[in-house]
Amino acid sequence: ETLPDALEHECVKCTEKQKSGSEKVIRHLVNRRPDLWKELATKYDPDNIYQDRYKDKIQAAKGQ
């Protein structure tokens, strides 16, 4: 319930700690668990709406 809301509203209700934690998790998934990242993207973003919206952040997370 929280994840779809955070994605749709760009995490406006998130605390700074939650934002920082989510960025850390995204970096880990993108770089070390791409299989799980793809699985989550398929479940929560089947139409690539959020992948497109956040593509710059996802690209920035790669290689970090």
mmCIF file of the N, C-alpha and C atoms, coordinates in Angstrom:
data_MODEL
# 
_entry.id   MODEL 
# 
loop_
_atom_site.group_PDB 
_atom_site.id 
_atom_site.type_symbol 
_atom_site.label_atom_id 
_atom_site.label_alt_id 
_atom_site.label_comp_id 
_atom_site.label_asym_id 
_atom_site.label_entity_id 
_atom_site.label_seq_id 
_atom_site.pdbx_PDB_ins_code 
_atom_site.Cartn_x 
_atom_site.Cartn_y 
_atom_site.Cartn_z 
_atom_site.occupancy 
_atom_site.B_iso_or_equiv 
_atom_site.pdbx_formal_charge 
_atom_site.auth_seq_id 
_atom_site.auth_comp_id 
_atom_site.auth_asym_id 
_atom_site.auth_atom_id 
_atom_site.pdbx_PDB_model_num 
ATOM 1   N N  . GLU A 1 1  ? 0.832  -1.201  0.000   1.00 0.00 ? 1  GLU A N  1 
ATOM 2   C CA . GLU A 1 1  ? 0.000  0.000   0.000   1.00 0.00 ? 1  GLU A CA 1 
ATOM 3   C C  . GLU A 1 1  ? 0.871  1.258   0.000   1.00 0.00 ? 1  GLU A C  1 
ATOM 4   N N  . THR A 1 2  ? 1.928  1.270   0.773   1.00 0.00 ? 2  THR A N  1 
ATOM 5   C CA . THR A 1 2  ? 2.793  2.446   0.875   1.00 0.00 ? 2  THR A CA 1 
ATOM 6   C C  . THR A 1 2  ? 3.620  2.661   -0.387  1.00 0.00 ? 2  THR A C  1 
ATOM 7   N N  . LEU A 1 3  ? 4.156  1.586   -0.934  1.00 0.00 ? 3  LEU A N  1 
ATOM 8   C CA . LEU A 1 3  ? 5.022  1.713   -2.108  1.00 0.00 ? 3  LEU A CA 1 
ATOM 9   C C  . LEU A 1 3  ? 4.312  2.323   -3.316  1.00 0.00 ? 3  LEU A C  1 
ATOM 10  N N  . PRO A 1 4  ? 3.141  1.835   -3.698  1.00 0.00 ? 4  PRO A N  1 
ATOM 11  C CA . PRO A 1 4  ? 2.462  2.474   -4.840  1.00 0.00 ? 4  PRO A CA 1 
ATOM 12  C C  . PRO A 1 4  ? 2.171  3.960   -4.605  1.00 0.00 ? 4  PRO A C  1 
ATOM 13  N N  . ASP A 1 5  ? 1.782  4.313   -3.384  1.00 0.00 ? 5  ASP A N  1 
ATOM 14  C CA . ASP A 1 5  ? 1.514  5.722   -3.064  1.00 0.00 ? 5  ASP A CA 1 
ATOM 15  C C  . ASP A 1 5  ? 2.791  6.550   -3.169  1.00 0.00 ? 5  ASP A C  1 
ATOM 16  N N  . ALA A 1 6  ? 3.883  6.023   -2.652  1.00 0.00 ? 6  ALA A N  1 
ATOM 17  C CA . ALA A 1 6  ? 5.161  6.744   -2.708  1.00 0.00 ? 6  ALA A CA 1 
ATOM 18  C C  . ALA A 1 6  ? 5.617  6.939   -4.153  1.00 0.00 ? 6  ALA A C  1 
ATOM 19  N N  . LEU A 1 7  ? 5.436  5.927   -4.974  1.00 0.00 ? 7  LEU A N  1 
ATOM 20  C CA . LEU A 1 7  ? 5.821  6.048   -6.381  1.00 0.00 ? 7  LEU A CA 1 
ATOM 21  C C  . LEU A 1 7  ? 4.963  7.070   -7.112  1.00 0.00 ? 7  LEU A C  1 
ATOM 22  N N  . GLU A 1 8  ? 3.665  6.986   -6.879  1.00 0.00 ? 8  GLU A N  1 
ATOM 23  C CA . GLU A 1 8  ? 2.742  7.875   -7.593  1.00 0.00 ? 8  GLU A CA 1 
ATOM 24  C C  . GLU A 1 8  ? 2.918  9.336   -7.205  1.00 0.00 ? 8  GLU A C  1 
ATOM 25  N N  . HIS A 1 9  ? 3.175  9.578   -5.916  1.00 0.00 ? 9  HIS A N  1 
ATOM 26  C CA . HIS A 1 9  ? 3.246  10.957  -5.421  1.00 0.00 ? 9  HIS A CA 1 
ATOM 27  C C  . HIS A 1 9  ? 4.670  11.414  -5.121  1.00 0.00 ? 9  HIS A C  1 
ATOM 28  N N  . GLU A 1 10 ? 5.642  10.730  -5.717  1.00 0.00 ? 10 GLU A N  1 
ATOM 29  C CA . GLU A 1 10 ? 7.057  11.089  -5.594  1.00 0.00 ? 10 GLU A CA 1 
ATOM 30  C C  . GLU A 1 10 ? 7.527  11.202  -4.145  1.00 0.00 ? 10 GLU A C  1 
ATOM 31  N N  . CYS A 1 11 ? 6.986  10.332  -3.312  1.00 0.00 ? 11 CYS A N  1 
ATOM 32  C CA . CYS A 1 11 ? 7.425  10.186  -1.918  1.00 0.00 ? 11 CYS A CA 1 
ATOM 33  C C  . CYS A 1 11 ? 7.245  11.470  -1.095  1.00 0.00 ? 11 CYS A C  1 
ATOM 34  N N  . VAL A 1 12 ? 6.195  12.237  -1.370  1.00 0.00 ? 12 VAL A N  1 
ATOM 35  C CA . VAL A 1 12 ? 5.986  13.489  -0.635  1.00 0.00 ? 12 VAL A CA 1 
ATOM 36  C C  . VAL A 1 12 ? 5.671  13.254  0.840   1.00 0.00 ? 12 VAL A C  1 
ATOM 37  N N  . LYS A 1 13 ? 5.123  12.090  1.177   1.00 0.00 ? 13 LYS A N  1 
ATOM 38  C CA . LYS A 1 13 ? 4.807  11.786  2.575   1.00 0.00 ? 13 LYS A CA 1 
ATOM 39  C C  . LYS A 1 13 ? 5.974  11.115  3.301   1.00 0.00 ? 13 LYS A C  1 
ATOM 40  N N  . CYS A 1 14 ? 7.039  10.823  2.579   1.00 0.00 ? 14 CYS A N  1 
ATOM 41  C CA . CYS A 1 14 ? 8.189  10.131  3.160   1.00 0.00 ? 14 CYS A CA 1 
ATOM 42  C C  . CYS A 1 14 ? 9.018  11.078  4.024   1.00 0.00 ? 14 CYS A C  1 
ATOM 43  N N  . THR A 1 15 ? 9.591  10.524  5.080   1.00 0.00 ? 15 THR A N  1 
ATOM 44  C CA . THR A 1 15 ? 10.544 11.280  5.881   1.00 0.00 ? 15 THR A CA 1 
ATOM 45  C C  . THR A 1 15 ? 11.894 11.248  5.157   1.00 0.00 ? 15 THR A C  1 
ATOM 46  N N  . GLU A 1 16 ? 12.816 12.093  5.586   1.00 0.00 ? 16 GLU A N  1 
ATOM 47  C CA . GLU A 1 16 ? 14.153 12.087  4.987   1.00 0.00 ? 16 GLU A CA 1 
ATOM 48  C C  . GLU A 1 16 ? 14.824 10.727  5.184   1.00 0.00 ? 16 GLU A C  1 
ATOM 49  N N  . LYS A 1 17 ? 14.598 10.114  6.338   1.00 0.00 ? 17 LYS A N  1 
ATOM 50  C CA . LYS A 1 17 ? 15.178 8.803   6.616   1.00 0.00 ? 17 LYS A CA 1 
ATOM 51  C C  . LYS A 1 17 ? 14.618 7.757   5.649   1.00 0.00 ? 17 LYS A C  1 
ATOM 52  N N  . GLN A 1 18 ? 13.316 7.820   5.374   1.00 0.00 ? 18 GLN A N  1 
ATOM 53  C CA . GLN A 1 18 ? 12.706 6.886   4.431   1.00 0.00 ? 18 GLN A CA 1 
ATOM 54  C C  . GLN A 1 18 ? 13.242 7.105   3.016   1.00 0.00 ? 18 GLN A C  1 
ATOM 55  N N  . LYS A 1 19 ? 13.396 8.361   2.624   1.00 0.00 ? 19 LYS A N  1 
ATOM 56  C CA . LYS A 1 19 ? 13.935 8.666   1.293   1.00 0.00 ? 19 LYS A CA 1 
ATOM 57  C C  . LYS A 1 19 ? 15.357 8.136   1.153   1.00 0.00 ? 19 LYS A C  1 
ATOM 58  N N  . SER A 1 20 ? 16.165 8.368   2.170   1.00 0.00 ? 20 SER A N  1 
ATOM 59  C CA . SER A 1 20 ? 17.551 7.905   2.149   1.00 0.00 ? 20 SER A CA 1 
ATOM 60  C C  . SER A 1 20 ? 17.607 6.377   2.096   1.00 0.00 ? 20 SER A C  1 
ATOM 61  N N  . GLY A 1 21 ? 16.767 5.741   2.898   1.00 0.00 ? 21 GLY A N  1 
ATOM 62  C CA . GLY A 1 21 ? 16.723 4.282   2.919   1.00 0.00 ? 21 GLY A CA 1 
ATOM 63  C C  . GLY A 1 21 ? 16.271 3.697   1.596   1.00 0.00 ? 21 GLY A C  1 
ATOM 64  N N  . SER A 1 22 ? 15.288 4.320   0.980   1.00 0.00 ? 22 SER A N  1 
ATOM 65  C CA . SER A 1 22 ? 14.796 3.807   -0.304  1.00 0.00 ? 22 SER A CA 1 
ATOM 66  C C  . SER A 1 22 ? 15.854 3.958   -1.389  1.00 0.00 ? 22 SER A C  1 
ATOM 67  N N  . GLU A 1 23 ? 16.604 5.047   -1.362  1.00 0.00 ? 23 GLU A N  1 
ATOM 68  C CA . GLU A 1 23 ? 17.683 5.226   -2.340  1.00 0.00 ? 23 GLU A CA 1 
ATOM 69  C C  . GLU A 1 23 ? 18.753 4.152   -2.169  1.00 0.00 ? 23 GLU A C  1 
ATOM 70  N N  . LYS A 1 24 ? 19.050 3.813   -0.932  1.00 0.00 ? 24 LYS A N  1 
ATOM 71  C CA . LYS A 1 24 ? 20.044 2.776   -0.649  1.00 0.00 ? 24 LYS A CA 1 
ATOM 72  C C  . LYS A 1 24 ? 19.558 1.413   -1.163  1.00 0.00 ? 24 LYS A C  1 
ATOM 73  N N  . VAL A 1 25 ? 18.292 1.116   -0.924  1.00 0.00 ? 25 VAL A N  1 
ATOM 74  C CA . VAL A 1 25 ? 17.714 -0.148  -1.385  1.00 0.00 ? 25 VAL A CA 1 
ATOM 75  C C  . VAL A 1 25 ? 17.708 -0.206  -2.910  1.00 0.00 ? 25 VAL A C  1 
ATOM 76  N N  . ILE A 1 26 ? 17.333 0.887   -3.553  1.00 0.00 ? 26 ILE A N  1 
ATOM 77  C CA . ILE A 1 26 ? 17.306 0.922   -5.019  1.00 0.00 ? 26 ILE A CA 1 
ATOM 78  C C  . ILE A 1 26 ? 18.702 0.694   -5.584  1.00 0.00 ? 26 ILE A C  1 
ATOM 79  N N  . ARG A 1 27 ? 19.711 1.359   -5.013  1.00 0.00 ? 27 ARG A N  1 
ATOM 80  C CA . ARG A 1 27 ? 21.098 1.152   -5.474  1.00 0.00 ? 27 ARG A CA 1 
ATOM 81  C C  . ARG A 1 27 ? 21.483 -0.320  -5.363  1.00 0.00 ? 27 ARG A C  1 
ATOM 82  N N  . HIS A 1 28 ? 21.141 -0.929  -4.230  1.00 0.00 ? 28 HIS A N  1 
ATOM 83  C CA . HIS A 1 28 ? 21.478 -2.338  -4.015  1.00 0.00 ? 28 HIS A CA 1 
ATOM 84  C C  . HIS A 1 28 ? 20.787 -3.229  -5.047  1.00 0.00 ? 28 HIS A C  1 
ATOM 85  N N  . LEU A 1 29 ? 19.496 -3.016  -5.235  1.00 0.00 ? 29 LEU A N  1 
ATOM 86  C CA . LEU A 1 29 ? 18.748 -3.859  -6.166  1.00 0.00 ? 29 LEU A CA 1 
ATOM 87  C C  . LEU A 1 29 ? 19.222 -3.681  -7.604  1.00 0.00 ? 29 LEU A C  1 
ATOM 88  N N  . VAL A 1 30 ? 19.413 -2.446  -8.024  1.00 0.00 ? 30 VAL A N  1 
ATOM 89  C CA . VAL A 1 30 ? 19.833 -2.175  -9.402  1.00 0.00 ? 30 VAL A CA 1 
ATOM 90  C C  . VAL A 1 30 ? 21.204 -2.788  -9.678  1.00 0.00 ? 30 VAL A C  1 
ATOM 91  N N  . ASN A 1 31 ? 22.109 -2.688  -8.726  1.00 0.00 ? 31 ASN A N  1 
ATOM 92  C CA . ASN A 1 31 ? 23.485 -3.128  -8.944  1.00 0.00 ? 31 ASN A CA 1 
ATOM 93  C C  . ASN A 1 31 ? 23.760 -4.578  -8.577  1.00 0.00 ? 31 ASN A C  1 
ATOM 94  N N  . ARG A 1 32 ? 23.079 -5.091  -7.569  1.00 0.00 ? 32 ARG A N  1 
ATOM 95  C CA . ARG A 1 32 ? 23.427 -6.430  -7.079  1.00 0.00 ? 32 ARG A CA 1 
ATOM 96  C C  . ARG A 1 32 ? 22.317 -7.458  -7.222  1.00 0.00 ? 32 ARG A C  1 
ATOM 97  N N  . ARG A 1 33 ? 21.099 -6.994  -7.411  1.00 0.00 ? 33 ARG A N  1 
ATOM 98  C CA . ARG A 1 33 ? 19.971 -7.925  -7.555  1.00 0.00 ? 33 ARG A CA 1 
ATOM 99  C C  . ARG A 1 33 ? 19.054 -7.499  -8.697  1.00 0.00 ? 33 ARG A C  1 
ATOM 100 N N  . PRO A 1 34 ? 19.602 -7.364  -9.912  1.00 0.00 ? 34 PRO A N  1 
ATOM 101 C CA . PRO A 1 34 ? 18.770 -6.909  -11.032 1.00 0.00 ? 34 PRO A CA 1 
ATOM 102 C C  . PRO A 1 34 ? 17.578 -7.818  -11.298 1.00 0.00 ? 34 PRO A C  1 
ATOM 103 N N  . ASP A 1 35 ? 17.706 -9.101  -10.962 1.00 0.00 ? 35 ASP A N  1 
ATOM 104 C CA . ASP A 1 35 ? 16.585 -10.023 -11.125 1.00 0.00 ? 35 ASP A CA 1 
ATOM 105 C C  . ASP A 1 35 ? 15.419 -9.627  -10.228 1.00 0.00 ? 35 ASP A C  1 
ATOM 106 N N  . LEU A 1 36 ? 15.711 -9.289  -8.990  1.00 0.00 ? 36 LEU A N  1 
ATOM 107 C CA . LEU A 1 36 ? 14.674 -8.865  -8.053  1.00 0.00 ? 36 LEU A CA 1 
ATOM 108 C C  . LEU A 1 36 ? 14.137 -7.485  -8.422  1.00 0.00 ? 36 LEU A C  1 
ATOM 109 N N  . TRP A 1 37 ? 15.014 -6.598  -8.895  1.00 0.00 ? 37 TRP A N  1 
ATOM 110 C CA . TRP A 1 37 ? 14.583 -5.270  -9.353  1.00 0.00 ? 37 TRP A CA 1 
ATOM 111 C C  . TRP A 1 37 ? 13.562 -5.421  -10.481 1.00 0.00 ? 37 TRP A C  1 
ATOM 112 N N  . LYS A 1 38 ? 13.855 -6.313  -11.431 1.00 0.00 ? 38 LYS A N  1 
ATOM 113 C CA . LYS A 1 38 ? 12.942 -6.535  -12.559 1.00 0.00 ? 38 LYS A CA 1 
ATOM 114 C C  . LYS A 1 38 ? 11.615 -7.120  -12.073 1.00 0.00 ? 38 LYS A C  1 
ATOM 115 N N  . GLU A 1 39 ? 11.682 -8.037  -11.127 1.00 0.00 ? 39 GLU A N  1 
ATOM 116 C CA . GLU A 1 39 ? 10.467 -8.640  -10.568 1.00 0.00 ? 39 GLU A CA 1 
ATOM 117 C C  . GLU A 1 39 ? 9.586  -7.578  -9.898  1.00 0.00 ? 39 GLU A C  1 
ATOM 118 N N  . LEU A 1 40 ? 10.192 -6.702  -9.113  1.00 0.00 ? 40 LEU A N  1 
ATOM 119 C CA . LEU A 1 40 ? 9.438  -5.627  -8.454  1.00 0.00 ? 40 LEU A CA 1 
ATOM 120 C C  . LEU A 1 40 ? 8.869  -4.648  -9.474  1.00 0.00 ? 40 LEU A C  1 
ATOM 121 N N  . ALA A 1 41 ? 9.658  -4.325  -10.484 1.00 0.00 ? 41 ALA A N  1 
ATOM 122 C CA . ALA A 1 41 ? 9.185  -3.409  -11.527 1.00 0.00 ? 41 ALA A CA 1 
ATOM 123 C C  . ALA A 1 41 ? 7.992  -4.007  -12.262 1.00 0.00 ? 41 ALA A C  1 
ATOM 124 N N  . THR A 1 42 ? 8.045  -5.293  -12.534 1.00 0.00 ? 42 THR A N  1 
ATOM 125 C CA . THR A 1 42 ? 6.934  -5.963  -13.212 1.00 0.00 ? 42 THR A CA 1 
ATOM 126 C C  . THR A 1 42 ? 5.675  -5.938  -12.353 1.00 0.00 ? 42 THR A C  1 
ATOM 127 N N  . LYS A 1 43 ? 5.845  -6.126  -11.061 1.00 0.00 ? 43 LYS A N  1 
ATOM 128 C CA . LYS A 1 43 ? 4.695  -6.150  -10.155 1.00 0.00 ? 43 LYS A CA 1 
ATOM 129 C C  . LYS A 1 43 ? 4.106  -4.757  -9.932  1.00 0.00 ? 43 LYS A C  1 
ATOM 130 N N  . TYR A 1 44 ? 4.954  -3.780  -9.636  1.00 0.00 ? 44 TYR A N  1 
ATOM 131 C CA . TYR A 1 44 ? 4.472  -2.457  -9.239  1.00 0.00 ? 44 TYR A CA 1 
ATOM 132 C C  . TYR A 1 44 ? 4.419  -1.438  -10.377 1.00 0.00 ? 44 TYR A C  1 
ATOM 133 N N  . ASP A 1 45 ? 5.043  -1.755  -11.504 1.00 0.00 ? 45 ASP A N  1 
ATOM 134 C CA . ASP A 1 45 ? 5.087  -0.803  -12.615 1.00 0.00 ? 45 ASP A CA 1 
ATOM 135 C C  . ASP A 1 45 ? 5.030  -1.534  -13.961 1.00 0.00 ? 45 ASP A C  1 
ATOM 136 N N  . PRO A 1 46 ? 3.965  -2.295  -14.191 1.00 0.00 ? 46 PRO A N  1 
ATOM 137 C CA . PRO A 1 46 ? 3.901  -3.086  -15.423 1.00 0.00 ? 46 PRO A CA 1 
ATOM 138 C C  . PRO A 1 46 ? 3.875  -2.245  -16.702 1.00 0.00 ? 46 PRO A C  1 
ATOM 139 N N  . ASP A 1 47 ? 3.439  -1.003  -16.613 1.00 0.00 ? 47 ASP A N  1 
ATOM 140 C CA . ASP A 1 47 ? 3.371  -0.137  -17.792 1.00 0.00 ? 47 ASP A CA 1 
ATOM 141 C C  . ASP A 1 47 ? 4.564  0.814   -17.907 1.00 0.00 ? 47 ASP A C  1 
ATOM 142 N N  . ASN A 1 48 ? 5.564  0.620   -17.060 1.00 0.00 ? 48 ASN A N  1 
ATOM 143 C CA . ASN A 1 48 ? 6.790  1.440   -17.054 1.00 0.00 ? 48 ASN A CA 1 
ATOM 144 C C  . ASN A 1 48 ? 6.541  2.931   -16.831 1.00 0.00 ? 48 ASN A C  1 
ATOM 145 N N  . ILE A 1 49 ? 5.482  3.264   -16.164 1.00 0.00 ? 49 ILE A N  1 
ATOM 146 C CA . ILE A 1 49 ? 5.185  4.667   -15.866 1.00 0.00 ? 49 ILE A CA 1 
ATOM 147 C C  . ILE A 1 49 ? 6.248  5.240   -14.935 1.00 0.00 ? 49 ILE A C  1 
ATOM 148 N N  . TYR A 1 50 ? 6.530  4.516   -13.855 1.00 0.00 ? 50 TYR A N  1 
ATOM 149 C CA . TYR A 1 50 ? 7.477  5.020   -12.856 1.00 0.00 ? 50 TYR A CA 1 
ATOM 150 C C  . TYR A 1 50 ? 8.918  4.827   -13.307 1.00 0.00 ? 50 TYR A C  1 
ATOM 151 N N  . GLN A 1 51 ? 9.175  3.744   -14.063 1.00 0.00 ? 51 GLN A N  1 
ATOM 152 C CA . GLN A 1 51 ? 10.525 3.549   -14.602 1.00 0.00 ? 51 GLN A CA 1 
ATOM 153 C C  . GLN A 1 51 ? 10.901 4.741   -15.472 1.00 0.00 ? 51 GLN A C  1 
ATOM 154 N N  . ASP A 1 52 ? 9.956  5.208   -16.277 1.00 0.00 ? 52 ASP A N  1 
ATOM 155 C CA . ASP A 1 52 ? 10.218 6.373   -17.126 1.00 0.00 ? 52 ASP A CA 1 
ATOM 156 C C  . ASP A 1 52 ? 10.373 7.640   -16.294 1.00 0.00 ? 52 ASP A C  1 
ATOM 157 N N  . ARG A 1 53 ? 9.511  7.801   -15.300 1.00 0.00 ? 53 ARG A N  1 
ATOM 158 C CA . ARG A 1 53 ? 9.541  9.004   -14.463 1.00 0.00 ? 53 ARG A CA 1 
ATOM 159 C C  . ARG A 1 53 ? 10.845 9.111   -13.686 1.00 0.00 ? 53 ARG A C  1 
ATOM 160 N N  . TYR A 1 54 ? 11.336 7.981   -13.207 1.00 0.00 ? 54 TYR A N  1 
ATOM 161 C CA . TYR A 1 54 ? 12.522 7.978   -12.349 1.00 0.00 ? 54 TYR A CA 1 
ATOM 162 C C  . TYR A 1 54 ? 13.773 7.472   -13.063 1.00 0.00 ? 54 TYR A C  1 
ATOM 163 N N  . LYS A 1 55 ? 13.787 7.486   -14.394 1.00 0.00 ? 55 LYS A N  1 
ATOM 164 C CA . LYS A 1 55 ? 14.916 6.905   -15.127 1.00 0.00 ? 55 LYS A CA 1 
ATOM 165 C C  . LYS A 1 55 ? 16.245 7.563   -14.782 1.00 0.00 ? 55 LYS A C  1 
ATOM 166 N N  . ASP A 1 56 ? 16.257 8.872   -14.538 1.00 0.00 ? 56 ASP A N  1 
ATOM 167 C CA . ASP A 1 56 ? 17.511 9.542   -14.184 1.00 0.00 ? 56 ASP A CA 1 
ATOM 168 C C  . ASP A 1 56 ? 18.041 9.046   -12.845 1.00 0.00 ? 56 ASP A C  1 
ATOM 169 N N  . LYS A 1 57 ? 17.155 8.855   -11.880 1.00 0.00 ? 57 LYS A N  1 
ATOM 170 C CA . LYS A 1 57 ? 17.579 8.355   -10.565 1.00 0.00 ? 57 LYS A CA 1 
ATOM 171 C C  . LYS A 1 57 ? 18.054 6.910   -10.662 1.00 0.00 ? 57 LYS A C  1 
ATOM 172 N N  . ILE A 1 58 ? 17.385 6.122   -11.478 1.00 0.00 ? 58 ILE A N  1 
ATOM 173 C CA . ILE A 1 58 ? 17.786 4.725   -11.648 1.00 0.00 ? 58 ILE A CA 1 
ATOM 174 C C  . ILE A 1 58 ? 19.158 4.660   -12.317 1.00 0.00 ? 58 ILE A C  1 
ATOM 175 N N  . GLN A 1 59 ? 19.358 5.456   -13.351 1.00 0.00 ? 59 GLN A N  1 
ATOM 176 C CA . GLN A 1 59 ? 20.661 5.505   -14.032 1.00 0.00 ? 59 GLN A CA 1 
ATOM 177 C C  . GLN A 1 59 ? 21.756 5.961   -13.073 1.00 0.00 ? 59 GLN A C  1 
ATOM 178 N N  . ALA A 1 60 ? 21.451 6.942   -12.238 1.00 0.00 ? 60 ALA A N  1 
ATOM 179 C CA . ALA A 1 60 ? 22.434 7.444   -11.276 1.00 0.00 ? 60 ALA A CA 1 
ATOM 180 C C  . ALA A 1 60 ? 22.804 6.368   -10.260 1.00 0.00 ? 60 ALA A C  1 
ATOM 181 N N  . ALA A 1 61 ? 21.854 5.488   -9.942  1.00 0.00 ? 61 ALA A N  1 
ATOM 182 C CA . ALA A 1 61 ? 22.104 4.432   -8.968  1.00 0.00 ? 61 ALA A CA 1 
ATOM 183 C C  . ALA A 1 61 ? 23.005 3.342   -9.536  1.00 0.00 ? 61 ALA A C  1 
ATOM 184 N N  . LYS A 1 62 ? 23.000 3.177   -10.843 1.00 0.00 ? 62 LYS A N  1 
ATOM 185 C CA . LYS A 1 62 ? 23.832 2.141   -11.464 1.00 0.00 ? 62 LYS A CA 1 
ATOM 186 C C  . LYS A 1 62 ? 25.303 2.488   -11.295 1.00 0.00 ? 62 LYS A C  1 
ATOM 187 N N  . GLY A 1 63 ? 26.048 1.496   -10.868 1.00 0.00 ? 63 GLY A N  1 
ATOM 188 C CA . GLY A 1 63 ? 27.481 1.679   -10.721 1.00 0.00 ? 63 GLY A CA 1 
ATOM 189 C C  . GLY A 1 63 ? 27.911 2.324   -9.419  1.00 0.00 ? 63 GLY A C  1 
ATOM 190 N N  . GLN A 1 64 ? 26.966 2.614   -8.551  1.00 0.00 ? 64 GLN A N  1 
ATOM 191 C CA . GLN A 1 64 ? 27.338 3.221   -7.259  1.00 0.00 ? 64 GLN A CA 1 
ATOM 192 C C  . GLN A 1 64 ? 27.547 2.153   -6.229  1.00 0.00 ? 64 GLN A C  1 
# 
